[in-house]
Amino acid sequence: MLLVPDVGSGRRRVEEVKALIRRGCGHVHLLGIGGFGMAGLAVHLRARGMTVSGCELTPGRISEWVAARNIPVATGHNPAHLASGVDWLVRSTAVADDNTEVCEARERGIPVFHRGFVLPALLEGRTSIAVSGTHGKTTTSAMIAHILASAGLEPGYCIGGEVDSLGGVAVLGAGSILVAEADESDGTVTLYEPDIAVITNIEYDHMEHFETEETLFRCFDVFARSARKRLVYCADDFRAARIGSQVPGAVSYGFSDGADVRGTPVETAAGSSRFRVDIKERESVELCLPVGGEHNALNALGACAVAIEHGLEPGRVAVACATFRPVRRRYEKVAERDGIVVISDYAHHPTEIKALVATALRQPRKRLRVVFQPHRFSRTKALGPDFPSAFQGVDEVVLVPVYAASESPLSGGTSDDLLALFKEYGNTSVRLLASLDAAWEYLRATLLPGDLLLIVGAGDVEHLAYRAKDFPGVLTLS
């Protein structure tokens, strides 16, 4: 459990990684290479001259993406993976201290680094933009990279999602700019010293690492004050504003009066939004965004603020925003047939789910149905009472077992506990099924024309979306 961010020792570890990267050679092995963050590191380390290999317990789509870039990916963990002259090791948060490869590396004197020490080191030598926040950081990072790419700046990026329109999880980029998603989940957000730091919002999460909300808040405060040139923050979020208002020269964005980059909503729909942006001492401009929801409009305002900091004219920013394509699993339409629409979304926090449902309710449908896989027992227990109200307006909620993400079951944090909270809230249109397979069979038997189905969660619930992509062959319409 993280009580306070140990910035000093963490930054010393970052300096060790920088020294290894500066050499531009050597063999680095990544444990958990199939995760978004680790896959991005693999691409950037290889581009910096390293020999890169990795392993993953259950290789999937991201592992295949990495392997397609000529980076070897082994299945499972085995000390034999270190036999080919590995110089240093990087492990994801999901890889435990007693992992066989980690233990073998330490016995051999091979340095082992947490992934959170590596991305901050990769910012060295680039004009860096680091985006953090409890919600929206992946989409905001993708929007920034898209706008800068549309302006011909050829940015690199490394973010926690798949941006198919830009090239996938990560791209080195031929330009000087690197856009990085700075993960707050384990406190390593304190280790970034970017040129521009962005805070989208701050809400209590990641209870597996943070004992209190104040501890998480302190991490963001360190991050904000570490920006070398500018902090950009959301004025609509009171915690982000509490930090940002204390940082000299910070730039605010949002719909709030007084925001430096201020949006005025004009029109929103399920798949689009249109609003005016007023920029202090600059011309106003209208943004037409091909994604819906006020939360995405806020993300776009943050991206606009960063782009303007880089000297882009507002009109050019508006043109770029009009061609943005969302990150995969951010209100991603995966199937549509006979009036049934299936949407896949990564939302796993009550605030994210509430925004997702609000967006879906704007879309024409007869019934709005949701399959929800809670993520982590610790989060489900801590935020359980907030989940039922987040689904307000949904006609049916199908719960499946919690995605553990390496956690052990926790009393009060299971899907059975969550079901009880739904019933206590008064929501009777909720059912708990024993597995994803059971949920799929139930959906096949009960989906009707006019249904809008949301497949929601940060775990392997997305496999239901993959099945839905083969919609015509497997779905039996009632």
C-alpha positions as CSV (number, residue, x, y, z in Angstrom):
1,M,0.0,0.0,0.0
2,L,1.5,3.3,-1.1
3,L,1.3,5.9,1.7
4,V,3.4,8.8,0.3
5,P,5.1,9.1,-3.1
6,D,8.9,8.4,-2.7
7,V,9.9,10.8,-5.5
8,G,13.6,10.9,-4.7
9,S,14.3,7.2,-4.9
10,G,12.0,6.8,-7.9
11,R,13.7,9.5,-9.9
12,R,17.1,7.9,-9.1
13,R,15.8,4.8,-10.7
14,V,14.6,6.8,-13.7
15,E,18.2,8.2,-14.0
16,E,19.5,4.6,-14.1
17,V,17.2,3.8,-16.9
18,K,18.2,6.9,-18.8
19,A,21.9,5.8,-18.5
20,L,21.0,2.4,-20.0
21,I,19.0,4.0,-22.9
22,R,21.8,6.5,-23.7
23,R,24.1,3.7,-24.6
24,G,21.6,2.8,-27.4
25,C,22.5,-0.9,-27.2
26,G,22.0,-3.9,-25.0
27,H,19.2,-6.4,-24.6
28,V,16.1,-5.5,-22.5
29,H,13.4,-8.1,-21.7
30,L,9.9,-7.1,-20.8
31,L,7.6,-9.2,-18.6
32,G,4.0,-8.6,-19.4
33,I,4.7,-7.3,-22.9
34,G,1.1,-7.8,-24.0
35,G,-0.2,-4.9,-21.9
36,F,-0.7,-1.5,-23.6
37,G,1.9,0.3,-21.6
38,M,4.5,-2.4,-21.9
39,A,3.9,-2.8,-25.7
40,G,4.5,0.9,-26.2
41,L,7.8,0.7,-24.2
42,A,8.9,-2.2,-26.4
43,V,8.5,-0.2,-29.5
44,H,10.2,2.9,-28.2
45,L,13.1,1.0,-26.7
46,R,13.7,-0.9,-29.9
47,A,13.7,2.4,-31.8
48,R,16.4,3.7,-29.5
49,G,18.7,0.9,-30.5
50,M,17.9,-1.8,-27.9
51,T,17.5,-5.5,-28.6
52,V,14.1,-6.1,-27.2
53,S,12.2,-9.3,-26.2
54,G,9.3,-10.1,-24.0
55,C,6.9,-12.6,-22.6
56,E,3.2,-12.7,-21.7
57,L,1.2,-15.3,-19.8
58,T,-1.7,-15.3,-22.3
59,P,-0.6,-13.6,-25.6
60,G,-3.4,-11.8,-27.4
61,R,-4.0,-9.1,-29.9
62,I,-1.4,-6.6,-28.4
63,S,1.2,-9.3,-28.2
64,E,0.6,-10.1,-31.9
65,W,0.9,-6.3,-32.6
66,V,4.3,-6.3,-30.9
67,A,5.5,-9.5,-32.6
68,A,4.5,-8.0,-36.0
69,R,7.2,-5.4,-35.3
70,N,9.9,-8.0,-35.1
71,I,10.0,-8.1,-31.3
72,P,10.0,-11.8,-30.1
73,V,7.2,-12.6,-27.7
74,A,7.4,-15.8,-25.6
75,T,4.4,-17.4,-23.9
76,G,4.6,-17.8,-20.1
77,H,7.4,-16.9,-17.7
78,N,10.5,-19.0,-17.7
79,P,14.0,-18.1,-16.3
80,A,15.4,-19.6,-19.6
81,H,14.2,-16.4,-21.3
82,L,17.2,-14.7,-19.7
83,A,19.7,-17.1,-21.2
84,S,20.3,-15.0,-24.3
85,G,22.3,-12.3,-22.7
86,V,19.6,-10.0,-21.2
87,D,21.2,-6.8,-19.8
88,W,18.1,-5.5,-17.9
89,L,14.5,-6.4,-17.2
90,V,11.3,-4.4,-17.2
91,R,8.2,-5.8,-15.4
92,S,4.6,-4.6,-15.5
93,T,2.6,-4.0,-12.3
94,A,0.9,-7.3,-12.8
95,V,4.2,-9.2,-12.4
96,A,4.9,-10.0,-8.8
97,D,8.3,-9.6,-7.0
98,D,8.5,-13.4,-6.6
99,N,8.1,-14.1,-10.4
100,T,10.6,-16.7,-11.5
101,E,12.2,-14.5,-14.1
102,V,12.5,-11.6,-11.7
103,C,14.1,-13.8,-9.1
104,E,16.5,-15.3,-11.6
105,A,17.5,-11.8,-12.8
106,R,18.3,-10.6,-9.3
107,E,20.3,-13.7,-8.6
108,R,22.4,-13.0,-11.8
109,G,22.7,-9.3,-10.9
110,I,20.6,-8.2,-13.8
111,P,18.8,-4.9,-13.0
112,V,15.0,-5.1,-12.8
113,F,12.9,-2.0,-13.3
114,H,9.2,-1.4,-12.9
115,R,7.6,-0.1,-16.1
116,G,6.8,3.2,-14.4
117,F,10.5,4.1,-14.3
118,V,11.0,3.6,-18.1
119,L,8.5,5.9,-19.8
120,P,9.6,9.0,-17.9
121,A,13.2,8.1,-18.9
122,L,12.1,7.9,-22.6
123,L,11.0,11.6,-22.5
124,E,14.7,12.7,-22.3
125,G,15.7,14.4,-25.5
126,R,12.2,15.1,-26.7
127,T,9.8,18.0,-26.3
128,S,7.5,16.1,-24.0
129,I,3.8,16.2,-23.2
130,A,2.6,14.0,-20.4
131,V,-1.1,13.5,-19.8
132,S,-2.5,12.2,-16.6
133,G,-5.9,12.0,-14.8
134,T,-8.3,9.5,-13.4
135,H,-10.5,9.6,-16.5
136,G,-9.9,10.6,-20.2
137,K,-6.2,10.6,-20.3
138,T,-6.0,8.0,-23.1
139,T,-8.4,9.9,-25.4
140,T,-6.9,13.3,-24.6
141,S,-3.4,11.9,-25.4
142,A,-4.7,10.5,-28.7
143,M,-6.4,13.8,-29.6
144,I,-3.2,15.7,-28.9
145,A,-1.1,13.3,-31.0
146,H,-3.8,13.5,-33.8
147,I,-3.9,17.3,-33.9
148,L,-0.1,17.6,-33.9
149,A,0.2,14.9,-36.6
150,S,-2.4,16.7,-38.7
151,A,-0.3,19.8,-38.4
152,G,2.7,17.9,-39.9
153,L,4.7,17.8,-36.7
154,E,5.1,14.0,-36.8
155,P,4.9,13.5,-33.0
156,G,5.8,10.3,-31.3
157,Y,3.4,8.9,-28.7
158,C,3.1,6.1,-26.1
159,I,-0.4,5.7,-24.6
160,G,-2.6,3.2,-23.0
161,G,-4.9,2.3,-25.9
162,E,-5.0,1.4,-29.6
163,V,-5.1,4.4,-31.9
164,D,-5.5,2.6,-35.2
165,S,-5.6,5.9,-37.2
166,L,-2.1,6.8,-36.0
167,G,-0.5,3.4,-36.1
168,G,-1.4,1.5,-32.9
169,V,-0.3,1.6,-29.3
170,A,2.9,3.6,-29.9
171,V,4.9,5.3,-32.6
172,L,8.4,6.8,-32.3
173,G,7.6,9.7,-34.6
174,A,10.1,11.6,-36.7
175,G,9.5,15.0,-35.0
176,S,10.8,16.3,-31.7
177,I,7.5,15.9,-29.7
178,L,6.6,12.8,-27.7
179,V,3.1,12.5,-26.2
180,A,3.0,10.2,-23.2
181,E,0.1,8.9,-21.1
182,A,1.4,9.2,-17.5
183,D,-0.2,6.5,-15.4
184,E,-1.2,7.5,-11.9
185,S,-2.3,4.0,-10.8
186,D,0.9,3.1,-8.9
187,G,2.2,6.6,-8.0
188,T,4.9,6.7,-10.7
189,V,3.2,9.8,-12.2
190,T,5.4,11.7,-9.7
191,L,8.5,10.7,-11.7
192,Y,7.6,12.6,-14.9
193,E,9.3,16.0,-15.6
194,P,7.6,16.9,-18.9
195,D,7.7,20.2,-20.8
196,I,3.9,20.2,-20.6
197,A,1.9,18.3,-18.0
198,V,-1.9,17.8,-18.4
199,I,-4.3,16.9,-15.7
200,T,-7.8,15.9,-17.0
201,N,-9.4,15.3,-13.5
202,I,-8.7,13.7,-10.2
203,E,-11.0,11.1,-8.5
204,Y,-10.2,8.5,-5.9
205,D,-9.3,5.2,-7.6
206,H,-6.6,2.4,-7.5
207,M,-7.3,1.5,-3.9
208,E,-4.9,-1.4,-4.3
209,H,-2.1,1.2,-4.2
210,F,-3.5,4.3,-2.4
211,E,-4.6,4.1,1.2
212,T,-6.4,7.5,1.0
213,E,-7.7,10.0,-1.5
214,E,-5.2,12.6,-0.2
215,T,-2.3,10.3,-1.1
216,L,-3.4,10.1,-4.7
217,F,-4.0,13.9,-4.7
218,R,-0.4,14.5,-3.5
219,C,0.9,12.5,-6.5
220,F,-0.9,14.7,-8.9
221,D,0.4,17.8,-7.0
222,V,4.0,16.6,-7.5
223,F,3.3,15.8,-11.2
224,A,1.8,19.3,-11.8
225,R,4.7,21.1,-10.2
226,S,7.2,19.1,-12.2
227,A,6.2,20.6,-15.5
228,R,9.2,22.4,-17.0
229,K,7.2,24.8,-19.1
230,R,3.4,24.6,-18.5
231,L,0.7,22.9,-16.6
232,V,-2.6,22.5,-18.5
233,Y,-5.6,21.5,-16.3
234,C,-9.3,21.0,-16.4
235,A,-11.1,23.9,-14.6
236,D,-14.3,21.9,-14.4
237,D,-12.8,19.4,-12.0
238,F,-12.5,20.9,-8.5
239,R,-9.5,18.7,-7.5
240,A,-7.5,19.5,-10.7
241,A,-8.4,23.2,-10.3
242,R,-7.3,23.1,-6.6
243,I,-3.9,22.1,-7.8
244,G,-3.7,24.1,-11.1
245,S,-4.8,27.4,-9.5
246,Q,-1.6,27.2,-7.3
247,V,0.8,26.7,-10.2
248,P,2.2,29.9,-11.7
249,G,1.5,30.3,-15.5
250,A,-0.9,27.2,-15.6
251,V,-3.5,27.2,-18.4
252,S,-7.0,26.0,-17.6
253,Y,-9.7,24.6,-19.9
254,G,-13.3,23.6,-19.6
255,F,-16.8,24.9,-19.7
256,S,-16.4,26.9,-16.5
257,D,-16.5,30.7,-16.6
258,G,-12.9,32.0,-16.5
259,A,-11.3,29.0,-18.2
260,D,-8.4,30.1,-20.5
261,V,-9.7,27.7,-23.2
262,R,-13.5,27.7,-22.7
263,G,-16.1,25.7,-24.5
264,T,-19.7,26.7,-25.0
265,P,-21.9,23.6,-25.8
266,V,-23.9,24.0,-28.9
267,E,-25.0,20.6,-29.9
268,T,-24.3,17.1,-28.7
269,A,-25.4,13.7,-30.0
270,A,-24.4,10.0,-29.5
271,G,-21.9,10.2,-32.2
272,S,-20.9,13.8,-32.5
273,S,-20.7,17.1,-30.7
274,R,-20.4,20.7,-31.9
275,F,-19.4,23.6,-29.6
276,R,-17.6,27.0,-29.7
277,V,-14.2,27.5,-28.2
278,D,-13.2,30.8,-26.8
279,I,-9.5,31.3,-26.2
280,K,-8.1,34.1,-24.2
281,E,-6.5,36.7,-26.4
282,R,-7.1,34.6,-29.5
283,E,-9.9,34.1,-32.0
284,S,-13.0,32.0,-31.2
285,V,-13.5,28.8,-33.2
286,E,-16.2,26.2,-33.6
287,L,-15.2,22.6,-33.0
288,C,-17.1,19.7,-34.8
289,L,-16.0,16.5,-33.0
290,P,-17.0,13.1,-34.5
291,V,-17.4,11.6,-31.1
292,G,-20.2,12.3,-28.6
293,G,-20.5,13.1,-24.9
294,E,-19.5,16.2,-22.9
295,H,-16.6,14.2,-21.4
296,N,-15.1,14.0,-24.9
297,A,-15.7,17.6,-25.5
298,L,-13.7,18.3,-22.4
299,N,-10.9,16.0,-23.7
300,A,-10.9,18.0,-26.9
301,L,-10.6,21.3,-25.0
302,G,-7.6,19.9,-23.2
303,A,-6.0,18.8,-26.5
304,C,-6.8,22.3,-28.0
305,A,-5.0,24.0,-25.0
306,V,-1.9,21.9,-25.6
307,A,-1.9,22.4,-29.3
308,I,-2.2,26.2,-28.9
309,E,0.8,26.0,-26.5
310,H,2.7,24.5,-29.4
311,G,1.9,27.5,-31.6
312,L,-1.0,26.0,-33.7
313,E,-3.6,28.4,-34.8
314,P,-7.2,27.7,-33.5
315,G,-8.5,27.2,-37.0
316,R,-6.0,24.5,-37.8
317,V,-6.8,22.8,-34.5
318,A,-10.5,22.8,-35.5
319,V,-9.8,21.2,-38.8
320,A,-7.8,18.4,-37.1
321,C,-10.5,17.8,-34.5
322,A,-13.1,17.2,-37.2
323,T,-11.1,14.1,-38.4
324,F,-10.3,12.5,-35.1
325,R,-11.1,8.8,-34.7
326,P,-11.6,7.4,-31.3
327,V,-9.3,5.1,-29.4
328,R,-10.4,1.4,-29.6
329,R,-12.9,0.5,-26.9
330,R,-14.0,4.1,-26.3
331,Y,-17.6,3.9,-27.4
332,E,-16.5,1.6,-30.2
333,K,-19.3,0.3,-32.4
334,V,-18.2,-3.4,-33.0
335,A,-21.4,-4.7,-34.6
336,E,-24.7,-3.7,-36.2
337,R,-27.3,-6.0,-37.7
338,D,-31.1,-6.0,-38.0
339,G,-31.4,-3.0,-35.7
340,I,-29.1,-4.4,-33.0
341,V,-26.1,-2.2,-32.2
342,V,-23.2,-3.5,-30.0
343,I,-20.8,-1.0,-28.4
344,S,-17.6,-1.9,-26.5
345,D,-16.3,0.5,-23.9
346,Y,-13.4,0.4,-21.4
347,A,-15.3,2.2,-18.6
348,H,-14.8,0.6,-15.2
349,H,-15.2,3.5,-12.7
350,P,-18.7,4.7,-11.8
351,T,-18.0,8.2,-13.2
352,E,-16.9,6.7,-16.5
353,I,-19.9,4.5,-16.6
354,K,-22.3,7.4,-15.9
355,A,-20.8,9.3,-18.8
356,L,-21.0,6.3,-21.1
357,V,-24.7,5.7,-20.3
358,A,-25.5,9.3,-20.8
359,T,-24.0,9.1,-24.3
360,A,-25.8,5.9,-25.1
361,L,-29.2,7.3,-23.9
362,R,-28.9,9.9,-26.7
363,Q,-28.8,7.2,-29.3
364,P,-32.1,5.8,-30.8
365,R,-33.0,2.4,-29.4
366,K,-35.8,0.4,-28.0
367,R,-33.9,-1.1,-25.1
368,L,-30.5,-0.2,-23.6
369,R,-28.8,-3.3,-22.2
370,V,-25.4,-3.5,-20.5
371,V,-23.0,-6.4,-19.8
372,F,-20.7,-5.1,-17.0
373,Q,-17.5,-6.8,-15.7
374,P,-16.3,-5.1,-12.5
375,H,-12.5,-4.6,-12.5
376,R,-10.6,-5.5,-9.3
377,F,-12.1,-6.6,-6.0
378,S,-10.6,-3.6,-4.2
379,R,-12.3,-1.1,-6.5
380,T,-15.6,-2.9,-6.4
381,K,-15.6,-2.9,-2.6
382,A,-14.5,0.7,-2.3
383,L,-16.8,2.2,-4.9
384,G,-19.6,-0.4,-4.8
385,P,-22.4,1.9,-3.6
386,D,-21.7,4.3,-6.5
387,F,-22.2,1.7,-9.2
388,P,-26.0,1.2,-9.2
389,S,-26.8,4.9,-9.8
390,A,-24.3,5.1,-12.6
391,F,-26.5,2.7,-14.6
392,Q,-29.6,5.0,-14.3
393,G,-31.7,4.7,-17.4
394,V,-30.4,1.3,-18.5
395,D,-33.2,-1.3,-19.1
396,E,-31.1,-4.3,-18.1
397,V,-27.7,-4.9,-16.5
398,V,-26.0,-8.2,-16.8
399,L,-23.2,-8.6,-14.3
400,V,-20.4,-11.2,-14.7
401,P,-17.7,-12.1,-12.2
402,V,-15.1,-9.5,-11.2
403,Y,-11.9,-9.4,-13.3
404,A,-9.3,-9.9,-10.6
405,A,-6.3,-8.3,-12.3
406,S,-4.0,-10.3,-10.0
407,E,-6.0,-9.6,-6.8
408,S,-7.3,-12.2,-4.4
409,P,-11.1,-12.2,-3.7
410,L,-12.1,-9.6,-1.2
411,S,-15.2,-9.8,1.0
412,G,-17.5,-7.0,-0.1
413,G,-15.8,-6.7,-3.4
414,T,-17.4,-9.5,-5.4
415,S,-20.1,-9.4,-8.1
416,D,-22.4,-11.1,-5.6
417,D,-21.9,-8.1,-3.3
418,L,-22.4,-5.7,-6.2
419,L,-25.7,-7.5,-7.1
420,A,-26.9,-7.0,-3.6
421,L,-26.2,-3.3,-3.8
422,F,-28.1,-3.0,-7.1
423,K,-31.1,-4.6,-5.4
424,E,-30.8,-2.4,-2.3
425,Y,-30.8,0.6,-4.7
426,G,-34.1,-0.7,-6.1
427,N,-32.8,-1.8,-9.5
428,T,-34.5,-5.2,-10.2
429,S,-33.5,-5.3,-13.9
430,V,-30.1,-6.7,-13.0
431,R,-28.9,-10.3,-13.2
432,L,-25.6,-12.1,-12.4
433,L,-24.3,-14.8,-14.7
434,A,-21.5,-17.2,-13.9
435,S,-19.2,-16.5,-16.8
436,L,-18.6,-14.6,-20.0
437,D,-19.7,-17.8,-21.9
438,A,-23.0,-17.8,-19.9
439,A,-23.5,-14.1,-20.7
440,W,-22.9,-14.7,-24.4
441,E,-25.4,-17.5,-24.5
442,Y,-28.0,-15.4,-22.7
443,L,-27.5,-12.5,-25.1
444,R,-27.8,-14.7,-28.1
445,A,-31.2,-15.9,-26.8
446,T,-32.6,-12.6,-25.8
447,L,-31.3,-9.8,-28.1
448,L,-34.1,-8.2,-30.1
449,P,-34.1,-5.7,-33.0
450,G,-33.8,-2.2,-31.6
451,D,-31.5,-3.3,-28.7
452,L,-28.4,-1.2,-28.0
453,L,-26.0,-3.4,-26.1
454,L,-23.0,-2.0,-24.2
455,I,-20.1,-4.3,-23.3
456,V,-18.4,-2.6,-20.5
457,G,-15.3,-3.1,-18.4
458,A,-11.5,-3.0,-18.4
459,G,-10.9,-6.8,-18.2
460,D,-11.5,-9.7,-20.7
461,V,-15.2,-8.8,-21.1
462,E,-14.0,-7.3,-24.4
463,H,-13.9,-10.9,-25.7
464,L,-17.7,-10.7,-25.9
465,A,-17.2,-7.8,-28.3
466,Y,-14.9,-10.0,-30.5
467,R,-17.7,-12.5,-30.7
468,A,-20.1,-9.8,-31.7
469,K,-17.9,-8.9,-34.6
470,D,-18.8,-12.2,-36.1
471,F,-22.4,-11.1,-35.6
472,P,-24.1,-12.6,-38.7
473,G,-22.7,-16.1,-38.1
474,V,-23.2,-16.5,-34.4
475,L,-26.2,-14.4,-33.3
476,T,-29.7,-15.9,-33.2
477,L,-32.3,-13.2,-33.3
478,S,-35.4,-13.9,-31.2
